[in-house]
């Protein structure tokens, strides 16, 4: 018994932050955390058990207590001295209280690049509507200019905030730290719902590229059955582990890009540069055009919900975002250049799956089948990576006590089994919607979440400038505000162009989300649901104050 108690004391001393660096924490869970046992209490327990020669059931109880202390003991956030930079001493947020599984293999640089690639893009499949909506010139210009307005700012903010909070909560933790747990939950609710809606697209796109070869998949019960089978199959892959998903994404990425490289070389003699300049400004569907651009170039922040599964995220995440940005822009622009330049443009034909028809015109049936196979597998890659982000986001929220604790349950492969199940169920429920409806509804909810992220980014910059950011955008407070201005204007335009149906559905979803936090609090008080009490948000005010005081000294 004495050995067990000594072990308990050692574990406690390892997990607790030093007294000189410990800072207050802001509790996110509606349930109070259990008190930590003192060393005196531990000695009393040793004495009682030694004198009374407790029974085997008492020993079992003690073992259970030891295990509980190891796994879920409340831990406080600490500061780590980062040294001086420009005569300013910084302290780093030390993420404590969030379980770390050392036996799970972490994601390395190359798989991380392709995970981001599939979170955002997956290749040119789905960009055809940009030509249908606005013609070749505006489509090409859009995929060159839009990344600077939206993708670059979002990727930069993700790099800074993701390295500041390298955990699976991702953007939920950013917003909760800046604006409070309620808005953290609302951020998580809107982004998770947006991600699930987005994921409902990929079985639809998968079948759109196969229906020309298998007409039965065009509609009716065969299509519905195929959606269910695909969703179950893709979900099983997610269950097996994130590293498997990452390397699978690498294979799919290479396989999906190569046929367009081949098509590019074959198309060189057939290119007509005059096709690229075709534009009819009076015949532009701005809603479809902007939604297509927005949908194909967003979700850079989704990788932040996997930061806890990445090897050395403070170094690898910014680099991976940079390389993925280049890959995404090239994967969109050059296929558009080939398709509009080598084939006479008939805008009405540019719908989902049209690249396979272009491949047949340029290279023949063999190239068409290759493009169809690449498109199908690309949508498979988008599905599994999006579901990974959605499910790990739920796990991160549960670890922070924002949603019920059962969402933090992991499979033996380290994957969030309950989160995967919930995300897959949402996909099946939403798969009846059309492509355009799914894109519009997903964009609408996503926009609200991005507004919260921009506010959180600026607020953390202004209120806590001395808290270390392993990667920091090289601008000051004014620059950080200016970075958010162009994407915010774009968000307002996208929201204004949404249909009434999309607005009503989205606002209904937001209203449902707004009542869930008080409902969770009530269920916690009644003991109906259990919430994690082992993790608390770092008190950034204390970290910032300690850094400022060190300058005065």
Secondary structure, DSSP 8 states (H G I E B T S, - for coil): -HHHHHHHHHHHHHHS--TTTB--EEE-SSS-------HHHHHHHHHHHHHHT--HHHHHHHHHHHHHHHHH-----EEEEEEEETTEEEEEEE--SS---TTS--B-HHHHHHHHHHHHTSSSTT-HHHHHHHHHHHHHHHHHHHIIIIIHHHHHHHHHHHHHS-STTTHHHHHHHHH-HHHHHHHHHHHHHHHHHHHHHHHHHHHHHHTTTSGGGGSHHHHHHHHHHHHHHHHHHHHT-HHHHHHHHHHHHHHHHHHHHHHHHHHGGG--GGGGG---TTS--HHHHHHHHHHHT--GGGGGGGGGGBTTHHHHHHHHHHHHHHHHHHHHHHHHHHHHHHS---GGG-STTHHHHHHHHHH-HHHHHHHHHHHHHHHHHHHHHHHHHHHHHHHHHHHTTSS-GGGG-B-TTS-BHHHHHHHHHHHHHHTTS-HHHHHHHHHHHHHHHHHHHHHHHHHHHHH-TTB--SS--S--HHHHHHHHHHHHHHHHHHHHTS-HHHHHHHHHHHHHHHHHHHHHHHHHHHTSS----S-EEE-HHHHHHHHHHHHH-
